[in-house]
Amino acid sequence: MEAVLQLRDVKKQIGKKNIIKGITFDLYPGEVFGFLGPNGAGKTTTIRMLVGLMKISSGQILVKGNDITKDFEEAIKHIGGIVENPEMYKFLTGYQNLVHYARMVAGVDKERINEVIELVGLQKVIKDKVKTYSLGMRQRLGIAQALLHRPSVLILDEPTNGLDPAGIREIRDYLRKLAREEGLSVIVSSHLLSEMEMMCDRIGIIQHGELVGVETVSNFVNDTVTLKVEFTIDQIEETLHKLQSNFPDLQFEIQNSILLATIELEMIPVIAEFLVENGVKLYGIKQISKSLEDRFLEVTGGNQIV
């Protein structure tokens, strides 16, 4: 599949400081790509370069094969985006806002306006003034605005910021629908890692201006040598001391009357055999799956995400 967006060794220098130190990745049609990074990692700077709000110092950004530096207008017409919050004229209706923005782009007719209204599910309130909209409705209207010119890439910076749980789920479902039904490529950043885990196909983590890696969510979450495993047993305090004595290099602890071990996969049957041989009743073994948040904190050293 041909990439719709390509970053090739993109760098950004401000004064003598290297903010972005050579980022390279591809974005493909129909996928939701999560862009994560701790505070000050360079995530927002990268997004600003992607939407043309900031010039790149060196490297290449290609949108549908068009260089954003050499052929800006041709490249940027394939991109729609919301950086931070969507700004609307609150004294106008949702429909009037879309008509106003449609005038700025050639080829957007009433049929397309009605199409994006239906796509984001605002048919019932589109004739109401924006000042009466909830935050979730405004976010959806912003997405509709960004989609008016039929972009190939949609870039959303914190689209769920300030939303309640129902609104967050709503936006997540719409983004998945857009990617699946429209073949749209979506780049989304968020500090809600549990939402990113459910929403994204792949993620890229940026730290200190460098891309740590790009992987599918499932591969990233499971890409670790050690596992956390729960052993449900009796004689828990006594057994803990025996395990610590016989396996001094392994990590054991008690949580909520459950024995928790941080071990490699091959050690699970070894520990189970040891427990049985020592007369410990073993009621269950459960591997604890790491969340995206767990892995993110491991990779970034516990830095806070922006």
N, C-alpha and C positions, 0 to 999 in steps of 0.2 A: 504494500500500500504506500502511495506517495505521500510524503509529509506535507501538511498544509502550512506549517510554520517551522522555520529552522533557525536556530541560534548557533552561530559558529564563532567560538572564541571571543565572545562579546565582553568588552572591558569598558569600565568607566572610571576616569580619573578626575578628581576635583582638586585643583591646586596640585600639591605634591602627594595627596592621599589617594591610594588605589581603593576605590569603593567596590567595584566589581572586577574580579581577577581572572576572567576568561571562562565564561559560561557557555556550554554547548549542550543542546538537547533538541529533539524533534517532537512535534505535536501532530497527531494523525486525525483524520476525519472521524467524527462520531465518538470521540473519547472525552472524558472529564479528567483533567489533569490538575492535581492538587499541588500548589506551590507553597511550601512551608519554610519558615526560618525564624530563628530567635530574634529578639530586638536588635536592630542595627546590623542584621546580617546582609542586607542589600536587596531584600525581596521587593520592597516598594520602589526602589530605584530601578530594578529590572522591569517591573510592570510599567513604570513611567516611560522607559525607553521603548517598550513594546507598543504603546499607544501613541508614541510621537510627542510626548510632553517633555522629553529630555533626550538630547543627542547622545549617541554612543561615541566613545573615544576611539575605539578600534574594534575590529571584528565585523561580523555581518549578521543582519537580521533579514531573513527572506520570508515574505508572505506570498504564498502561491507562486513562488519563483521570482517575485519582485523585491529588489533590494530597497529597504526602507530608507536608506541614506541617499542612494542615487535616483530612485524613482518613488519619492514619498507618496505622492497622490495615488498612484496605481497600487501601491502596497497597502496604504492605510484604508482604502475603500473596502478591503476585505476584513477589516477589524471593527468590531463593536465592543464597547466597554463601559463599565462604571467604575471609576476610581473613587473610593470612599462612598459617600451617599449620593443618590440620584437627585439632581436639582430640578425642580419643576416650578411652574407658575401656579401658585396655590389658588389664585383668584379665578383661574380658568378651569374648565372641566378636563377630565383625563383625555377625552377625545380632542378637545381644542389644543391641548399640549402636543399631542401626536401630530395633528395637522400642521402646527407651527414648525415642529422639527422636520416634518416631511418636506417642507418647502426648501430646506437647506440641501437636500439631496435629490439629484435627478432620478427620475424613473420610479418614484414612490407614489402610487395612486391610492384612491379610496379603497380599492379592493385589497391592497397590501395592508393598509391601516386596519381594516376589519379583520384581516387574517391574523395579524399579530395580537390584536385584542382577544380573539378567540384562543389563540395559542397560550396566552398567559392567564386566561380565565377571568377576564374583567368585564365581560359583556353586561352584567347587571348594574355595574357602578360607573361605567365609562362616561356617562353623561352627567355624573355628579362632579361637583367642584373638588379639586385635589385637597383642599383644606379639610374636607370631611373624611379623607382616606386614613386608614390605619397605616402604620409603618410598613406592614407586609404588603398592602396594596400599592404603596408608593414604590416599594422595591420591584414589584411586578410590573408597574407602569414604566419604571426605569429600564427593565429588561426589554419590554416591548419597544421602547424608544431605541435601544441599542440594536434591536433586530430589524428595524424598519428597512434598512438598505440591503438586506439579505447578506450579512457578513458570513465569512467562512469560519472566523474565530471570534468567540465571545470571551472577553476578559473581565472578570468580576473580582474586585478587591473588597473582601469582607461583606459579601452579599447578605449574610444573616445577622449582621451586627445590630443589636438592639431588639431583635425579634423575640417573641415568646415561643415556647416549644412548638405550638401548632404552626406558627408562621415559619419557623425554621424548617419543619418537615415539608411544608408547602413549597418553599423555594427549592429544597433539595429534590422533591419529586418533579418539579417543572424543569430543572436543569437536566435531570436524567432523561426526561421525556424529550427535551430539545435535542440532546445528543443522539438518542435512539431513533426518533422519528424524522428529525430534520437533517441528520448527518452532521450536525454542528460540532465543532471542536471547542471545548470550554476549558479555560484556565481559571481556576478559582483559588483564592487564598482565604484562610479563616483561622481564627485562634481556637475554634471548637473542633478539636481533633477527633472526637467521637463521630461528629457529623462528616468530617472529611473521609473517615474510614468507610462510612456507608455510601458516600456520594461518588468517590473517585475511582477511576480505573487504575491510574498510575499516580505516583507522587514524586516530586523532586524536592530535596532538602538543600537549602543554601545556608552556609555558615561562613562568617568572615569573608563574604564576597566570593566564595567558591562553592560550586555545586558538589555536595557530598556524594550524591548518587541519584539515579532515577530508576525506580523499580515499580512493579505492580504492587498494590497494597498488600496482597496476601504474601508475596515473596518477601517484602520488606519486614512485615510483622513476624514472619517465621524464620527470618535469616539470623539465627543465633545458635551458638554451639550448646549453651546450657539451657536447661528447661526448669520450670518450677513445677514440682509434682506434689500432690497431696496424698498422704497415706492415712487412711482412717483405721486406727488401731486402738487396742486397750493398753493399759500399763504405760501411758504416754510419757510421763516424766522419767520413769526408769529406763524405758527404751531409748529416749533421747540421749541419756548419758552413755548407754552402750554404743549407740551409733557414733557419737562424737569420739569415743575412745577407739573404736575399730576403723573408723573412716575419718581420720583427723584432717584430711585435705578437702573434705566436702562440707557444705554448709547446711545445717539443720536448724529448725526453729519450730516453736509451737504457736499456732494462731487459731483462736477460737476452738480449742480442744482438738485441733487437727495437726498432724506432723507435716511440716512443709520442708521439702528438700530442694535445693538448687543443684542439679546434677546433669550429667550428659545422658542421652537417650539409652546408651548401653548399660548404664548403671541401674536402671529401673528393675530389671529381673534380679540383679545382684542384691539390691537392698531387700527386695521381696523375699528372696531365698533366705537371707540372713534373719529376717523377722520370723519366718516360719520355723527355722531351725532353732531359734531361741524361745520358742513357745509363745510368741506374740500373736494374738488373734488379729488377722488382717481382713478388714471388712470392705475395703475399697481402695483403688488407686485411680487418681484423676490428674491428668496433665492440665495445667492452667495455661490457657492461651494468652499470650501477651497482646495488649492493645496497641494501637498506633501510637497512643500517648506514651506507653511504656518504652517502645522502641525509639520514639523521637527523643525522649529524655536520655536514653542510653547513648544515642549517636551524638547529641549536642552537648552532652555533659551536664544535663539538667538545666540548661538555660531556658528562660521563659520565652514562650512563643509570642509573636506580635499579633 
